């Protein structure tokens, strides 16, 4: 009987000791990142755009980049019809609610900086992070133009982008 009790307590003892070891403050793996590494990872852009880099871009330049950078290959030449999600809103009428336009980032996002941040981080697919700040401003301006958020000829930069009044805000 005593041997049976010992056999039952042994696994509990092992689990308890392993749990204590797992609670140690360090694991002896890795290193503290350098200031430069932290700066490279810290690329979040808030709604007020305080973190936006210097640069500028126009609707016209965005139109050229949309074709030359391969955006049309996934999203279609007009922003829809490709294998990737559409980038232009559905025609839902002049007084439509923004949610009636479809799941389109340039319309659904409440802040213009969110669109800039997404393009900067996630596009083009397979070569993420390769666009310059000027290219991202240009592509953002072009997408906003396609969705009637800005007028043709608009130029975006770190000062004007956060001031855009988005349809879903």
Secondary structure, DSSP 8 states (H G I E B T S, - for coil): -HHHHHHHHHHHHHHHHHHHHHTSS--S-S----HHHHHHH-----TT-TT--S-EEEHHHHHHHHHHTTHHHHH-TTSSSSSS---S-----TT--GGGG-S-HHHH-S-HHHHHHHHHHH-STTSTT-S-HHHHHHHHHHHHHHTTSS-TT-EEETTTGGG---TT-
